[in-house]
């Protein structure tokens, strides 16, 4: 994993990130490519090491307590443990339909029972298809991985872990714009 870590300390890199405020310059950041089965241990480590805040945007998140060894169930439980130790954890899931709606609603309600501020995105003008986690205002894990069995244990997925306070600030702004359009799962 560390062999894929790129630390740019002396080179100034221009990273264009479209946002409501325009573009910004990142002068130093850490970047790691996270492929396939590498996602679970990277995400778990980020959640376990979080000190202040975890923000999660996820299209599909499955929590199935009877499958304790399932990677997605373990990640959801890690979020619950983080909330229990005082980390501010917020999760925004797509409301969806059919099985997606059933799984996300169940996961959302279970997260809330364990102190996580979880909501469903039900905007009506397109789905929440993002898959991202922002940790402690510094790390952003973003890519194609949903938190479900197929995505974490079977599919070919590609993600990026970016360590940048500037980028995390922009991602956090996006999170809270969507958060304002969401509703509590009941």
C-alpha positions as CSV (number, residue, x, y, z in Angstrom):
1,X,0.0,0.0,0.0
2,X,2.8,2.5,0.9
3,X,4.5,1.8,-2.4
4,X,1.5,3.5,-4.1
5,X,1.7,6.5,-1.8
6,X,2.9,9.6,-3.6
7,X,3.9,12.5,-1.5
8,X,4.5,15.7,-3.4
9,X,6.4,18.1,-1.1
10,X,8.5,20.3,-3.4
11,X,6.4,20.3,-6.5
12,X,3.4,22.6,-6.7
13,X,0.5,20.8,-8.4
14,X,-2.5,22.6,-9.8
15,X,-5.6,20.5,-9.2
16,X,-8.7,21.8,-10.8
17,X,-11.8,21.0,-8.9
18,X,-15.1,22.5,-10.1
19,X,-17.1,24.0,-7.3
20,X,-19.3,26.9,-6.6
21,X,-16.3,28.9,-5.6
22,X,-14.2,28.2,-8.7
23,X,-10.9,26.4,-8.7
24,X,-8.2,26.1,-6.1
25,X,-4.5,25.3,-5.9
26,X,-3.2,22.4,-3.9
27,X,0.5,22.8,-3.0
28,X,1.0,19.6,-1.1
29,X,-1.0,16.5,-0.9
30,X,-0.8,12.7,-0.4
31,X,-2.4,10.5,-3.1
32,X,-2.9,6.8,-3.0
33,X,-4.6,4.6,-5.6
34,X,-6.9,2.1,-3.8
35,X,-7.8,-0.9,-6.0
36,X,-10.4,-3.7,-5.5
37,X,-9.9,-5.5,-2.1
38,X,-7.6,-2.8,-0.8
39,X,-10.6,-0.5,-0.2
40,X,-11.9,-2.3,2.9
41,X,-8.7,-2.1,5.0
42,X,-8.1,1.5,3.9
43,X,-11.6,2.6,4.8
44,X,-11.6,0.7,8.1
45,X,-8.3,2.3,9.1
46,X,-9.6,5.8,8.3
47,X,-12.7,5.2,10.4
48,X,-10.7,3.6,13.3
49,X,-8.2,6.5,13.3
50,X,-10.7,9.3,13.0
51,X,-10.5,11.8,15.8
52,X,-13.1,14.4,15.1
53,X,-15.4,13.8,12.1
54,X,-16.4,11.3,9.5
55,X,-18.7,12.3,6.6
56,X,-19.9,9.6,4.2
57,X,-21.8,9.9,0.9
58,X,-22.9,6.6,-0.4
59,X,-25.2,5.3,-3.1
60,X,-25.6,1.9,-1.5
61,X,-24.7,0.7,2.0
62,X,-25.7,-2.7,3.3
63,X,-25.7,-3.6,7.0
64,X,-26.7,-7.2,7.5
65,X,-26.0,-8.1,11.2
66,X,-26.3,-11.9,10.6
67,X,-23.3,-11.7,8.3
68,X,-20.8,-10.4,10.8
69,X,-17.8,-11.2,8.5
70,X,-19.2,-9.2,5.6
71,X,-17.0,-6.3,4.8
72,X,-19.8,-3.8,4.5
73,X,-21.3,-4.9,7.8
74,X,-17.9,-4.5,9.5
75,X,-17.5,-0.9,8.0
76,X,-21.0,0.1,9.2
77,X,-20.1,-1.2,12.7
78,X,-16.9,0.7,12.6
79,X,-18.9,3.9,12.0
80,X,-21.1,3.0,15.0
81,X,-18.0,2.5,17.2
82,X,-16.6,5.8,16.0
83,X,-19.8,7.6,17.1
84,X,-19.7,5.8,20.4
85,X,-16.1,7.1,21.1
86,X,-17.2,10.7,20.4
87,X,-16.4,11.1,16.7
88,X,-19.0,13.2,14.9
89,X,-20.3,10.8,12.2
90,X,-22.7,11.8,9.5
91,X,-23.9,9.4,6.7
92,X,-25.9,10.4,3.7
93,X,-27.4,7.6,1.6
94,X,-29.5,7.5,-1.6
95,X,-33.2,6.9,-0.8
96,X,-33.4,4.7,-3.8
97,X,-36.1,2.2,-4.7
98,X,-36.8,-1.5,-4.3
99,X,-33.9,-3.4,-2.8
100,X,-31.7,-0.3,-2.6
101,X,-34.3,1.6,-0.7
102,X,-34.9,-1.4,1.7
103,X,-31.1,-1.8,2.4
104,X,-30.3,1.9,2.7
105,X,-33.3,2.6,5.0
106,X,-32.5,-0.4,7.3
107,X,-28.8,0.7,7.4
108,X,-29.8,4.3,8.0
109,X,-32.1,3.5,10.9
110,X,-29.5,1.1,12.5
111,X,-26.8,3.8,12.3
112,X,-29.1,6.3,14.0
113,X,-29.8,3.8,16.8
114,X,-26.1,3.8,17.5
115,X,-25.5,7.6,17.6
116,X,-24.7,8.2,13.9
117,X,-26.5,11.2,12.3
118,X,-27.7,9.3,9.2
119,X,-30.1,10.6,6.5
120,X,-31.6,9.7,3.1
121,X,-31.2,11.8,0.0
122,X,-34.5,12.1,-1.7
123,X,-34.1,15.1,-3.9
124,X,-36.4,14.0,-6.8
125,X,-34.0,15.4,-9.4
126,X,-31.5,12.5,-9.8
127,X,-29.9,10.0,-7.5
128,X,-27.1,10.5,-5.0
129,X,-24.6,8.3,-6.8
130,X,-21.5,9.5,-5.0
131,X,-19.2,7.2,-3.1
132,X,-17.0,9.2,-0.8
133,X,-15.8,9.5,2.8
134,X,-14.2,12.7,4.3
135,X,-12.3,12.2,7.5
136,X,-11.1,14.8,10.0
137,X,-11.1,17.5,7.4
138,X,-7.9,16.1,5.8
139,X,-8.6,12.8,4.0
140,X,-11.0,12.1,1.2
141,X,-11.6,8.5,0.0
142,X,-13.6,8.7,-3.3
143,X,-14.2,6.3,-6.2
144,X,-16.5,3.6,-7.4
145,X,-16.9,1.4,-4.3
146,X,-20.3,1.1,-2.6
147,X,-20.4,-0.4,0.9
148,X,-21.9,-3.7,-0.1
149,X,-20.7,-7.2,-0.5
150,X,-20.4,-7.2,-4.3
151,X,-18.5,-3.9,-4.4
152,X,-16.1,-4.7,-1.5
153,X,-15.5,-8.4,-2.0
154,X,-16.1,-9.3,-5.7
155,X,-16.2,-6.4,-8.2
156,X,-13.3,-4.6,-9.8
157,X,-13.3,-1.1,-8.2
158,X,-11.0,1.9,-8.4
159,X,-10.7,4.6,-5.7
160,X,-8.4,7.4,-4.7
161,X,-7.3,8.3,-1.1
162,X,-6.3,12.0,-1.1
163,X,-4.8,13.7,1.9
164,X,-5.4,17.4,1.4
165,X,-7.1,19.9,3.7
166,X,-8.0,22.0,0.7
167,X,-9.6,19.2,-1.2
168,X,-11.3,17.9,1.9
169,X,-12.7,21.4,2.5
170,X,-14.3,21.5,-1.0
171,X,-15.6,17.9,-0.6
172,X,-17.1,18.8,2.8
173,X,-18.9,21.8,1.3
174,X,-20.4,19.5,-1.3
175,X,-21.5,17.1,1.4
176,X,-23.3,19.8,3.4
177,X,-25.0,21.2,0.3
178,X,-26.5,17.7,-0.2
179,X,-27.1,17.2,3.5
180,X,-29.4,20.3,3.4
181,X,-31.6,18.5,0.9
182,X,-31.9,15.3,2.8
183,X,-34.3,13.9,5.4
184,X,-34.0,11.8,8.5
185,X,-34.8,8.2,8.1
186,X,-37.6,7.0,10.4
